[in-house]
């Protein structure tokens, strides 16, 4: 029920209440179609957009050497959310057709040794801001999915990824207080992505 004022007269008017729109439900056949995308790309090295700063000739390396975990799907952040989609689909759909193949790909690449290389890259002097903030947000979303996966494999993978996520969290806590205002350009540096981490990825902190 609402009131509308017009020419000093108050008129009573009925306002229809619109029902909330139901959240779309993903079905197994749709999940299988979605899973085909990361199944193809997370181990596809080329084409590749590296997007990093080189300081010397030896910095020019293959994607698999520079980022032995997240080298597929064209660029780093796409590789990360490719992993996120895989973990999310596996968790939601135990009967996913490519479940075992996807798990094998993740476990083959997401290893302690490979994460150490990813960390070493982020610690190079010229690449400490690499993938800020979009890639950072997706990494913490991946960490959240692994942390909340009630499966021994998921918990093992979560522990392997955690040292890299810890660095991103540290970079966030150093970066955000320096901002005088929010960055709202329509690009990957948009700090709205920080809200994804701070608002949704509380399990990572």
Secondary structure as the mmCIF struct_conf table of DSSP 4:
data_model
#
loop_
_struct_conf.conf_type_id
_struct_conf.id
_struct_conf.beg_label_comp_id
_struct_conf.beg_label_asym_id
_struct_conf.beg_label_seq_id
_struct_conf.end_label_comp_id
_struct_conf.end_label_asym_id
_struct_conf.end_label_seq_id
STRN STRN1 UNK A 2 UNK A 6
TURN_TY1_P TURN_TY1_P1 UNK A 7 UNK A 8
STRN STRN2 UNK A 9 UNK A 13
HELX_LH_PP_P HELX_LH_PP_P1 UNK A 16 UNK A 26
HELX_RH_AL_P HELX_RH_AL_P1 UNK A 28 UNK A 41
TURN_TY1_P TURN_TY1_P2 UNK A 42 UNK A 43
BEND BEND1 UNK A 47 UNK A 47
BEND BEND2 UNK A 55 UNK A 56
HELX_RH_3T_P HELX_RH_3T_P1 UNK A 57 UNK A 59
HELX_RH_AL_P HELX_RH_AL_P2 UNK A 63 UNK A 66
BEND BEND3 UNK A 68 UNK A 70
BEND BEND4 UNK A 73 UNK A 75
HELX_RH_AL_P HELX_RH_AL_P3 UNK A 76 UNK A 92
TURN_TY1_P TURN_TY1_P3 UNK A 94 UNK A 95
TURN_TY1_P TURN_TY1_P4 UNK A 97 UNK A 98
HELX_RH_AL_P HELX_RH_AL_P4 UNK A 99 UNK A 109
BEND BEND5 UNK A 110 UNK A 110
HELX_RH_AL_P HELX_RH_AL_P5 UNK A 112 UNK A 122
TURN_TY1_P TURN_TY1_P5 UNK A 123 UNK A 123
BEND BEND6 UNK A 124 UNK A 124
HELX_RH_3T_P HELX_RH_3T_P2 UNK A 125 UNK A 127
TURN_TY1_P TURN_TY1_P6 UNK A 128 UNK A 133
HELX_RH_AL_P HELX_RH_AL_P6 UNK A 134 UNK A 147
TURN_TY1_P TURN_TY1_P7 UNK A 148 UNK A 148
BEND BEND7 UNK A 151 UNK A 151
HELX_RH_AL_P HELX_RH_AL_P7 UNK A 152 UNK A 175
HELX_RH_3T_P HELX_RH_3T_P3 UNK A 176 UNK A 178
BEND BEND8 UNK A 180 UNK A 181
BEND BEND9 UNK A 186 UNK A 187
TURN_TY1_P TURN_TY1_P8 UNK A 188 UNK A 189
TURN_TY1_P TURN_TY1_P9 UNK A 191 UNK A 191
HELX_RH_AL_P HELX_RH_AL_P8 UNK A 192 UNK A 195
HELX_RH_PI_P HELX_RH_PI_P1 UNK A 196 UNK A 200
HELX_RH_3T_P HELX_RH_3T_P4 UNK A 202 UNK A 204
#
